[in-house]
Amino acid sequence: MDLHSLLNESTPDLSLGDVQALVDADNNEKLRRLDDAVFDVPVGGPEGYLLLDVLVQVLLSITGDTALDQQYARTVALSGLRRCLVRLVRRHGYAWLASYPLHVSDATWQALRGASSSSNSKDMALLFHLYGIVLGAQQRPGVDEAVWADAMLCFLKANCAPLSHHLWVTLCRRFDNNNGATSPVPRRFIECVAAMALRMDVSPTLKLLAKADPAQIDAQWDQFLGAARVKPTALDHQDLMLAKMRFDALVTRSTFPRLFHEFALAELGDTPVARDKNPLMMATLAGEIPMDDEERGRVVQVGLQHWRRLVGSLAPRLFLRYMCDLIAVQYPTDQKSVLDLVLVHFMVMDTFKVHQEAMVDALARLTYHSLSAPFYAFTRVFQYARDVHLASDPLKVPSDMDAERREQYVAHLPVCLSRLLDKMVARVAPEATSWPYVCLQSAPAPIVEHHLTRIIDTVNNDTTDDRLFAHLTLTMSLPFARPLASQLIPLFLHRASFETLDRLLRSKHAALDLFFVGLGADYVDQRVLLELLEERPPAFTDRLVTFLQRPHASKLRRDRQATINAHLIQAMVTLAAQQQEIALRYMDAMLTKDMDTWLAPPKAEKEAPARRRPVLVDDKRTIAVQHTGMAMLVRAIAALDDQDAQTWLTTRWAAQWLGGDDTQTPFSVPVSYVHQCLALFAYSTTPLKAMMLQFLDKGLACDTNHAFLEKLIDVLMLSDAPQLARLTDTLLTRVAHLQGAMHATIDRILENLLACTEKLRLWERTLRLMDEDSSTTDDDENNNDNAFADHALVRKDIKKRIHPGAERRPRILVHRVLAFLARILLCDPTYASPAILDLRAALIATPLLYEPLAHLLNANAVRATTRDTLILMIRTCLDHLPRHDPLYTYSRRILTRIGPSLTIA
């Protein structure tokens, strides 16, 4: 229905029942029925009060979307109220009208109270129109003044400051002028306001009374009381001061203590109280901080007791006002005083549980500097808490508390500081140099853990708040968190939700380093990882494990990944032995599709980049076994106490790798992992050895071109696996009966020996080039021809491509190859197996063995102990050759040619 139709449609008379029906009607229906409405006024006075009460509720419920609609609603409401009041007064008289506020329902007063705090001009106009009508009724004959006064006091329920102030001035003028100071009406006004102060905020009314500004008050009365058709009386400063003095005289500390302090707070206004007029300040607090512990504890206690007495004598809001004004006026400052310590300890203990939040707000508005007062004192108390936490006798740590109260103070300090820190963080931006985080860097571990717990819980509950999330990442990335990583990361894994974890991992924040510090330590409590696998949702665990194992650019993360894998593998094996579903799922993936991630391929299996150097020299590299994921897996299974669990796990493992019972079927995984597993034979228990022998037999059975055997020889000679003698003996025993296996074994041994020897010799030539380059001056290079200059550039290029530690690699290769040869050539015939003795005899009878041994003996890079071993091996070989054997003569000639100065007796 449009506005024109609403304005021109006629309506019948409205009875009480019709008005009650409009309460639940829609907005358009209310406007249509009330526009130019004629009211059917009840005969009885109580029914008339009910009609007016319901009508006011209906009028207050009318709304408008646009400015035009709101103006139209205001016009309809006021005109409807006036028509209803006119008819009611004509029937019941002004005495009835003067008693109307006494019969208004609580629901209507609540609606009018809402109108007084809203910006809706219609609702405000209705409230003041009712007030003005009843206010003017007092001038009519037949109206009882006492009844009228009681009725006017009911308007205080609307809690409207201009209306309440106007009412107080009116009552003071009328009753003080007519009846003197003995009239009970002003006192009843005070009692009503005091009762309201217990339930709602009456400070706007008290501020108007305390300010007593005629210009401001006249403007408000003209604005609000104009709708009441009561012309406000012109006021001067004297009238308002008399009203204020009358209010102040009636509101005493003994009769109305709360209202007394509320009024005192209003009188203070917005200007901070000067330091010398602030009751919290005393001479002792302005003094310098005593150096003596006992004296310092005494003066701090004097200040705290003074403030606690004021808490009991001042209203809470007044005390807080004095406290906030003291902070605003006094701080920040470079001058340190006892006040700093009293302020901090009063905040920390927060005895009354009502001051801490407001004081933190006041301090958060100051310009922060860690060395200025009072902020240095906060850092001081957090450092004290850390010293107490670490001390064997906390009571002997120097303190700002006197000896009598120190024990109780120390007991409550961690909880109090944690609560204070929560409020500080909630009001300060997440920056590393901000007030709470400077304090947190000095805090003991329990407080840091409590802080992280609160932040995690908050972020769990609100995943969209970027500020809270910034606090979480900042807490985990600051330097103080790293020494506590072993405590903070388990805490995070226990409390964080999947959404919080995922958000943190996607952020790529430096805080993620803390996971590698905490989980990558040499020792990690296995209960943490067991809880992660058992109690957290699989999605949570998968997300974390995937992040920990993916490639990272950070050196810290790369260095810790192997250790983290080891800890995870140990936990998974523990649970897999108990046939836990998630652990078995990880074990199956570890042994099949995710082998590269968990077990790491041997370095020898990685293809070398194409270079001009001979493949024989470049192809031989050290093979990592001892510190790989495979080694961790074998060790974890071997460490299980239950032999049956080991057997069950190794049977499951073998079934996944063997690919069936047929010995001719190849492995279902890359053979390099089988070699890596076999290299760990010395770590194995009986069930593991049985599984490895299955792998060895299958590998040899499928080895048509001896590739499996040759790669296994490489592992025996070039890997870092310890105690390989038993695996060597087992392998040679099994290949002894295989056709061509012995020749393939000897060829691979000699190939590795020759390659490693040449690698070492090549490195020595490189070192000589570097030495020549360092001994050549710039003048020498300038005086030589272009060919020499080109040669110098080549030497410099070689020097650039050499990185620290590179010289150790050829030595390591040579050392491992010679260690393998020593096990064969220097074995004790009494205890050696026939297979070992056969291989030794075959090697001694091979001419190619002696030239690389002679070159190694002549190399400068060979250590003295290695040289002794070489001499012993060569001497042993020569001792086993008959003097008339041509090979003996050949071997001696080689030794003489390569190293004329070497003498092998």
Secondary structure, DSSP 8 states (H G I E B T S, - for coil): --HHHHHH-----B-HHHHHHGGGS-HHHHHHHHTT--B---SSHHHHHHHHHHHHHHHHH---SSHHHHHHHHHHHHHHHHHHHHHHHHHH-HHHHHTGGGG--HHHHHHHHHHHHS--HHHHHHHHHHHHHHHHHTTSTT--HHHHHHHHHGGGGG--HHHHHHHHHHHIIIIIHHHGGG-HHHHHHHHHHHHHHTTS--HHHHHHHHH--HHHHHHHHHHHHGGGT-------HHHHHHHHHHHHHHS-TTTSHHHHHHHHHHHH-SS---GGG-TT--GGGGS---SSHHHHHHHHHHHHHHHHHHHHHS-HHHHHHHHHHHHHHH-SBS---HHHHHHHHHHHH-TTSSSHHHHHHHHHTS---TTSBTHHHHHHHHHHHHHHHH-SSGGGS--SS-HHHHHHHHHHHHHHHHHHHHHHHHHS---TTSHHHHHHHTS-HHHHHHHHHHHHHHHHH-TT-HHHHHHHHHHHHSGGGGGGHHHHHHHHHHH--HHHHHHHHHHT-GGGHHHHHHHSSS---HHHHHHHHHTS-HHHHHHHHHHHHS--S-HHHHHHHHHHHHHHHHHHHHHHTTT-HHHHHHHHHHTTTTHHHHT---GGGS-----SS-HHHHS---B--TTSHHHHHHHHHHT-S-HHHHHHHHHHHHHHHH-SS-TTS--SS-HHHHHHHHTTGGG--HHHHHHHHHHHHHHHHT-SSSHHHHHHHHHHHHB--S--HHHHHHHHHHHTTSTTHHHHHHHHHHHHHHHHHHHHHHHHHHHHHHHHHHH--HHHHHHS-HHHHHHHHHHHHHHHH--TTTTHHHHHHHHHHHHHHHHHHT--TTTS-HHHHHHHHHHHT-GGGHHHHHHHHH-TTS-HHHHHHHHHHHHHHHHHS-TTSHHHHHHHHHHHHH-TT----
